[in-house]
Amino acid sequence: MSRLRPLWLLFIAAAAALAGFLATVLMVSEGLGSPVLPRTSLITLLGIAAILLTLGLLVWRDQRQIAAAAEKGHRTSRRLHPLQAVRVVAAGQAGAYAGALIAGWHAGILMDLVPAASLTAPTVNSSLLMITGGVIWVIIGFIVELLCRIPPDENPPGDDEAKRGQPRRSTGPIPEEGYARGTH
């Protein structure tokens, strides 16, 4: 799985800001209101951010318990399956990308509204709150990615063969069988 790239997040936010600005200009010219999420959406944004952070902390705690048991020479069972940890990382990354999109969109709307409206206008306040929520999602995405980092193996597979100087032997391509083909 690839890591979050801040440059991509900035690109997404900039593209969304341009789209938000153009959408606001077009909608206002047609006599419609600005396309801003309501303030109550911030509750949803913060709730999802709290859930993602909690899941990231659970994965982090599980990794630390396994590492502590390994240092003592004990073997402990995982509480979380590694696939669940990958899902938490994927959700954190998706949240970061969505946060960049939401923050960028509302920043574009804000660019159009601020010259004409005061900072106390409801749409300006809603835009500022949504930008804050989007930035929180991006930060939570980076935090979750750090919390779910798996330490490298001390003895990676294939390391013994490299030490002995034996060449790795290829057995050819793996035949298609198993669950996907319905045969065993």
Secondary structure, DSSP 8 states (H G I E B T S, - for coil): -----HHHHHHHHHHHHHHHHHHHHHHHHTT-------TTHHHHHHHHHHHHHHHHHHHHHHHHHHHHHHHTT-----SS-HHHHHHHHHHHHHHHHHHHHHHHHHHHHHHHHTTTS-TTSHHHHHHHHHHHHHHHHHHHHHHHHHHT-----SS-TTHHHHHHT----------S-BTTTTB-
